[in-house]
Amino acid sequence: MKPMTFQAYLDTIKAKTGLVPEDFRLLADDRGLLDAGVTTAQVIAWLKQDFGLGAGHAMAIVSTFHERPNADARLAKQFAGGRARWRSTFDDLVVVLDTHGPVVIAPTDTYVSLLNGSAKFAIVAMTADRLDVGIKLKSAPVTPRFESAGSWNSMVTHRVRVSDPAEVDTELLGWLRRAYDAA
């Protein structure tokens, strides 16, 4: 059995109740369930009692009540301070990759995922001194440049440490394109 995606939870809830997360937010706000001091357990109890939702579906709704930084804000945070020097290199990399096929950028709090549709094929993390490119390409051997990702990030198989923008070269782009195609 495949695990249920977050969107599948929301779709099931809408089919059962006719309501979308914003509807639940408005109803919860009207009942004072978004006020300080209200526990998650109280909100879940309300969702179970009034809408017949199970615990997992109720938690999915509760999670939509919390503010999340948007992708632009997360991306800006990735390139703050000393890491700002890598922004144009990253932007150029994405533009070049996008000519091979559409690339979805999904920033987290610690790195930026690069996706082919919803499938991750690479990640990029920055420090002031280095751009780390993680590549998900199980079939490729480890080389001195394309080292094993190891414990750095378990979502990818290889890691390339880029200390100069010129190192984002044809070889690295080729690996990324292969990973894109394999995703």
C-alpha positions as CSV (number, residue, x, y, z in Angstrom):
1,M,0.0,0.0,0.0
2,K,1.4,3.4,-1.0
3,P,1.6,6.1,1.7
4,M,-1.0,8.8,1.3
5,T,0.3,12.2,0.2
6,F,-0.6,15.4,2.0
7,Q,-2.6,16.5,-1.0
8,A,-4.5,13.2,-1.0
9,Y,-5.4,13.8,2.6
10,L,-6.8,17.2,1.7
11,D,-8.7,15.8,-1.3
12,T,-10.3,13.1,0.8
13,I,-11.3,15.7,3.4
14,K,-12.9,17.8,0.7
15,A,-14.7,14.8,-0.7
16,K,-16.0,13.9,2.8
17,T,-16.9,17.4,4.0
18,G,-17.1,19.7,1.0
19,L,-14.6,22.0,2.7
20,V,-11.1,23.1,1.9
21,P,-8.4,24.1,4.5
22,E,-9.3,27.8,4.3
23,D,-13.0,26.9,5.2
24,F,-11.8,25.0,8.2
25,R,-9.5,27.9,9.2
26,L,-12.4,30.4,9.1
27,L,-14.7,28.0,11.1
28,A,-11.9,27.4,13.7
29,D,-11.3,31.2,14.0
30,D,-15.0,31.8,14.5
31,R,-15.0,29.3,17.4
32,G,-11.9,30.8,18.9
33,L,-9.9,27.6,18.2
34,L,-7.0,29.7,16.7
35,D,-6.6,31.8,19.8
36,A,-3.5,31.6,22.0
37,G,-3.7,28.8,24.6
38,V,-5.9,26.5,22.5
39,T,-4.2,23.1,22.2
40,T,-3.9,21.0,19.1
41,A,-5.8,18.2,20.9
42,Q,-8.8,20.6,21.3
43,V,-8.8,21.4,17.6
44,I,-8.5,17.7,16.6
45,A,-11.4,16.9,19.0
46,W,-13.5,19.5,17.2
47,L,-12.6,18.2,13.8
48,K,-13.4,14.6,14.8
49,Q,-16.7,15.5,16.5
50,D,-18.1,18.0,14.0
51,F,-16.8,16.5,10.8
52,G,-16.0,12.9,11.5
53,L,-12.4,13.2,10.6
54,G,-9.8,10.6,11.7
55,A,-6.7,11.7,13.6
56,G,-4.5,11.8,10.5
57,H,-6.9,13.8,8.5
58,A,-7.5,16.2,11.4
59,M,-3.8,16.7,11.8
60,A,-3.5,17.5,8.1
61,I,-6.1,20.3,8.6
62,V,-4.3,21.6,11.7
63,S,-1.0,21.7,9.9
64,T,-2.6,24.1,7.4
65,F,-3.4,26.6,10.2
66,H,0.2,27.4,10.8
67,E,2.0,30.1,8.8
68,R,4.7,28.8,6.5
69,P,7.3,30.9,4.9
70,N,6.7,31.1,1.1
71,A,9.3,29.7,-1.3
72,D,10.6,33.2,-2.2
73,A,11.3,34.0,1.5
74,R,13.0,30.6,2.0
75,L,15.1,31.1,-1.1
76,A,16.1,34.6,0.0
77,K,17.1,33.2,3.4
78,Q,19.3,30.6,1.7
79,F,21.3,33.4,0.1
80,A,21.5,35.8,3.0
81,G,24.8,37.2,4.4
82,G,28.0,35.6,3.0
83,R,26.1,33.1,0.9
84,A,24.8,36.0,-1.3
85,R,27.8,35.6,-3.5
86,W,26.3,32.3,-4.8
87,R,22.9,33.6,-5.8
88,S,23.9,34.4,-9.5
89,T,25.7,31.1,-9.8
90,F,22.6,29.2,-8.6
91,D,20.3,31.3,-10.8
92,D,22.5,30.6,-13.8
93,L,22.6,26.9,-13.0
94,V,18.8,26.7,-12.9
95,V,18.4,28.6,-16.2
96,V,20.7,26.2,-17.9
97,L,19.0,23.2,-16.5
98,D,15.6,24.6,-17.4
99,T,16.6,24.4,-21.1
100,H,16.8,20.6,-20.7
101,G,13.4,20.4,-19.1
102,P,11.3,22.3,-16.5
103,V,13.0,22.5,-13.1
104,V,10.9,23.0,-10.0
105,I,12.7,24.8,-7.2
106,A,11.7,23.8,-3.7
107,P,13.6,25.6,-1.0
108,T,13.7,24.2,2.5
109,D,15.3,25.8,5.6
110,T,18.7,24.2,4.9
111,Y,19.0,23.6,1.2
112,V,17.2,23.9,-2.2
113,S,15.7,20.9,-3.8
114,L,15.6,20.7,-7.6
115,L,12.8,18.6,-8.9
116,N,11.6,17.1,-12.2
117,G,7.9,17.4,-11.6
118,S,7.6,16.1,-8.0
119,A,10.7,13.9,-8.2
120,K,13.9,15.2,-6.6
121,F,17.0,14.9,-8.7
122,A,19.4,17.3,-6.9
123,I,19.9,19.6,-4.0
124,V,22.0,22.7,-3.6
125,A,23.3,24.0,-0.2
126,M,25.4,27.1,0.3
127,T,28.0,28.3,2.8
128,A,29.9,31.5,2.4
129,D,32.8,29.6,0.9
130,R,31.1,26.8,-1.1
131,L,28.2,25.7,-3.1
132,D,27.4,22.0,-2.4
133,V,25.5,20.2,-5.2
134,G,23.9,16.9,-4.3
135,I,23.0,14.7,-7.2
136,K,20.6,11.7,-7.1
137,L,22.0,9.3,-9.6
138,K,22.2,5.7,-8.3
139,S,23.8,4.2,-11.4
140,A,26.8,6.5,-11.4
141,P,30.1,5.5,-9.8
142,V,31.8,7.7,-7.2
143,T,34.8,9.7,-8.5
144,P,37.1,12.1,-6.8
145,R,35.0,15.1,-7.9
146,F,31.6,13.4,-7.6
147,E,32.1,11.9,-4.2
148,S,29.6,9.8,-2.2
149,A,27.0,12.0,-0.5
150,G,27.3,9.7,2.6
151,S,25.8,11.2,5.7
152,W,25.9,14.8,4.2
153,N,22.4,14.2,2.8
154,S,20.6,10.8,2.4
155,M,18.3,12.2,-0.3
156,V,21.1,12.2,-2.9
157,T,23.9,9.8,-3.9
158,H,26.7,12.1,-4.9
159,R,28.1,15.4,-3.7
160,V,30.2,18.0,-5.6
161,R,31.9,20.8,-3.6
162,V,32.0,23.9,-5.8
163,S,34.4,26.7,-4.5
164,D,34.5,28.7,-7.7
165,P,31.5,29.5,-10.0
166,A,33.6,28.3,-13.0
167,E,33.3,24.8,-11.5
168,V,29.7,24.7,-12.6
169,D,30.9,23.3,-15.9
170,T,29.8,21.0,-18.7
171,E,30.7,17.9,-16.6
172,L,28.6,18.9,-13.6
173,L,25.7,20.0,-15.9
174,G,25.8,16.6,-17.6
175,W,25.5,14.8,-14.4
176,L,22.6,17.0,-13.4
177,R,20.8,16.4,-16.7
178,R,21.3,12.6,-16.3
179,A,19.8,12.8,-12.8
180,Y,16.9,14.9,-14.1
181,D,16.2,12.3,-16.8
182,A,16.5,9.4,-14.2
183,A,14.1,11.1,-11.8
